[in-house]
């Protein structure tokens, strides 16, 4: 479960698209729009490495 008091760096292994700060962090990290990130998580799952692979292959 996410600690709501921690609003800095997101979890290093998973992306929780229900948390706006995580969507913002990871979309900036991957340099993609937030909707693109959310779509990638829907397709590839929440594991950061799987999302990274998906974005590399599809963007």
Steps between C-alpha positions, in 0.01 A plus 500: 500500500625848419598730783300817430754704695766414242438718198851509361662229292268221396548130567787374284332179384130573446290779357173574677287698253247567777749739661535827310851566634617162367345565158672837490836359614505208254365696204782751552753220552398328175441833323148406388159659555311374805232334285770310308642376829156390621438316172838327531420384854161369385669293228834403659409493868635706789859369505735786407722282279201365305367853446848615393519218243149570373569871456831430322326267256187711444612864504 
